[in-house]
Amino acid sequence: MASDIRLVTTGADLLSDSDAERHAAWALTVLEEPARIQPLTQSVPWTYRYVVEMLRSLWPRLGPEATEATRSFLIEMPYRANQLIAEKFARLVHTMGSSGWTEHQIGGDQRRLAAMEAEVDEPGSDALPHGQSERTAEHDKQALADGWRWLLSEAGDETRKQQLLLEAAEGSREALLTIGNLDGLAADVAGRIIGHLSRALAVQREEAAEGRAEIGAP
């Protein structure tokens, strides 16, 4: 199963449009009920990880019906409170881009984001509360919430866009990564962001020189 999924993922650009859509339809079916193939994978998180990556690789080959089905699935799926799974779905949202979403879907995006903003995660904890599962989570994890914020800002929500720019200008790397494309950034905002990044880089160089830098540190 794993090798088949990876084969489709790496060779997606070689598939015919009909084969790409067939694999995408299978992926959506599995994501709606991952337990269906759990006996083969032994892991629901594994299923999400690789199947979402496959769907992401297939996206450029999909026609209107398949892309609409994918957008609808993302808006209607249960909240994703597992950080790794949320990150995979966030990457898919960015790959899909901001065009083609209906007003109803954008409204669903706003509701998902509002659910997250209504609560504050415990700092440093990616674990689900006791007794809670992906099916009963009350909001998306931060990585996917940032993906929704990006989508809204790109789809015309100027308030969201300005909020992200303000956070980036104040030194938030998360906001900077969420914005993604910095074309057309105002000179004063760009200058403040460059200043924050320069200071962060200077700190990293100092820590590296003193042997205090951590591998993989941001």
C-alpha positions in Angstrom: 0.0 0.0 0.0 2.7 2.5 1.0 4.7 1.8 -2.2 1.6 2.2 -4.4 0.8 5.6 -2.8 4.3 6.8 -3.1 4.5 5.7 -6.8 1.4 7.7 -7.6 2.8 10.7 -5.6 6.1 10.8 -7.4 4.7 10.0 -10.8 1.6 12.2 -10.7 2.7 14.4 -13.6 2.9 11.3 -15.8 -0.6 10.2 -15.2 -3.5 10.8 -17.6 -6.1 13.2 -16.4 -8.6 10.4 -15.9 -6.2 8.3 -13.9 -5.3 11.4 -11.8 -8.9 12.0 -11.0 -9.5 8.4 -10.2 -6.7 8.4 -7.7 -7.9 11.7 -6.2 -11.4 10.3 -5.7 -9.9 7.3 -3.9 -7.8 9.6 -1.7 -10.9 11.6 -0.7 -12.7 8.4 0.1 -9.9 7.3 2.3 -9.5 10.7 4.0 -13.2 10.7 4.9 -12.8 7.3 6.6 -9.1 6.4 7.1 -10.0 3.4 9.2 -11.0 1.6 6.0 -7.4 1.0 5.2 -6.0 1.0 8.7 -5.6 -2.8 8.7 -3.2 -2.3 5.8 -1.3 0.7 7.2 -1.6 0.1 11.0 -1.7 3.8 11.5 -4.4 6.5 10.8 -1.7 9.3 11.1 0.3 7.5 8.5 -2.7 7.3 6.2 -3.3 11.0 6.5 0.3 11.9 5.9 0.9 9.9 2.7 -2.6 10.2 1.2 -2.7 14.0 1.6 0.7 14.2 0.0 -0.6 12.1 -2.9 -3.6 14.3 -3.3 -1.4 17.4 -3.3 0.8 16.0 -6.0 -2.3 15.2 -8.1 -3.9 18.6 -7.7 -2.5 20.2 -11.0 -4.0 17.4 -13.0 -7.5 17.6 -11.6 -10.6 18.9 -13.5 -13.4 21.1 -12.2 -15.4 18.3 -10.5 -12.4 16.9 -8.7 -11.1 20.2 -7.5 -14.6 21.2 -6.3 -14.9 17.9 -4.4 -11.5 18.5 -2.8 -12.3 22.1 -1.7 -15.7 20.9 -0.3 -14.0 18.1 1.6 -11.4 20.4 3.2 -14.1 22.8 4.4 -16.4 20.1 5.7 -13.9 17.7 7.2 -13.6 17.3 11.0 -11.2 19.7 12.8 -7.6 18.7 12.7 -6.0 18.8 16.1 -3.0 16.7 15.4 -0.1 19.0 14.5 1.5 16.8 11.8 -1.8 16.1 10.1 -2.7 19.8 10.3 0.6 20.7 8.6 0.0 18.3 5.7 -3.5 19.8 5.1 -2.1 23.3 5.3 0.4 22.5 2.6 -2.4 21.1 0.5 -4.4 24.4 1.0 -1.4 26.4 -0.2 -0.9 24.2 -3.3 -4.6 24.5 -4.2 -4.3 28.3 -4.2 -6.8 31.0 -3.5 -8.8 31.0 -6.7 -11.9 28.8 -7.4 -13.3 28.8 -3.8 -17.0 29.5 -3.6 -18.6 32.0 -1.3 -20.0 29.2 0.7 -16.6 27.5 1.0 -15.0 30.8 2.1 -17.7 31.1 4.7 -16.8 27.6 5.9 -13.1 28.7 6.1 -14.1 31.7 8.3 -16.1 29.4 10.6 -13.2 27.0 11.0 -10.9 29.8 11.8 -13.3 31.4 14.2 -13.5 28.2 16.2 -9.7 28.2 16.6 -9.6 31.9 17.6 -12.3 31.4 20.2 -9.9 29.2 22.2 -6.3 29.5 23.2 -4.0 26.4 22.9 -1.9 25.5 25.9 1.6 26.8 25.0 4.0 24.0 23.9 1.4 21.3 23.8 0.4 19.5 20.6 -1.4 16.7 22.5 -5.2 16.3 22.3 -7.0 16.8 25.6 -7.9 13.5 27.4 -10.7 11.7 25.7 -10.6 13.9 22.6 -10.0 12.6 19.1 -9.7 14.1 15.6 -13.4 13.5 15.3 -14.3 15.5 18.4 -11.7 18.2 18.3 -13.2 21.7 18.6 -10.8 23.6 16.3 -7.9 23.1 13.9 -4.4 23.1 15.1 -2.3 26.3 14.5 -0.6 25.1 11.3 -3.9 24.6 9.4 -5.4 27.7 11.0 -2.6 29.6 9.5 -3.4 28.0 6.1 -7.0 29.3 6.5 -5.7 32.7 7.4 -3.6 32.8 4.3 -6.5 31.7 2.1 -8.8 34.4 3.5 -6.2 37.1 3.1 -5.6 36.0 -0.5 -9.3 35.7 -1.3 -9.9 39.4 -0.5 -10.2 39.6 3.3 -8.2 42.8 3.7 -8.5 42.8 7.5 -6.9 39.4 7.7 -4.1 40.4 5.3 -3.3 43.6 7.2 -3.3 41.6 10.5 -0.7 39.1 9.0 1.4 42.0 7.7 1.3 43.7 11.1 2.3 40.5 12.9 5.2 39.9 10.4 6.4 43.5 10.8 6.4 42.9 14.6 8.7 39.9 14.1 6.3 36.9 13.8 8.0 34.3 11.7 4.8 32.3 11.7 2.9 35.2 10.1 5.8 35.7 7.6 5.6 32.0 6.5 1.8 32.2 6.3 2.0 35.2 4.0 4.3 33.3 1.7 4.5 35.5 -1.4 5.9 38.9 -0.4 5.6 40.6 -3.8 4.3 44.1 -3.5 5.1 44.4 0.2 5.3 48.0 1.4 8.8 49.3 1.8 8.4 50.2 5.5 6.9 46.7 6.3 9.7 45.0 4.4 12.3 47.1 6.2 10.9 46.1 9.6 10.8 42.4 8.6 14.4 42.5 7.3 15.5 44.1 10.6 13.9 41.3 12.7 15.4 38.6 10.5 18.9 40.3 10.6 18.8 40.4 14.3 17.7 36.8 14.5 20.5 35.7 12.2 23.0 37.6 14.3 21.9 35.8 17.4 22.2 32.5 15.6 25.7 33.3 14.4 26.7 34.3 18.0 25.2 31.1 19.4 27.0 29.0 16.7 30.3 30.6 17.5 29.9 29.8 21.2 28.7 26.3 20.4 25.2 26.9 21.7 23.3 26.6 18.5 20.7 23.7 18.3 20.4 21.6 15.2 17.2 22.4 13.4 16.7 25.7 15.4 14.6 28.2 13.5 
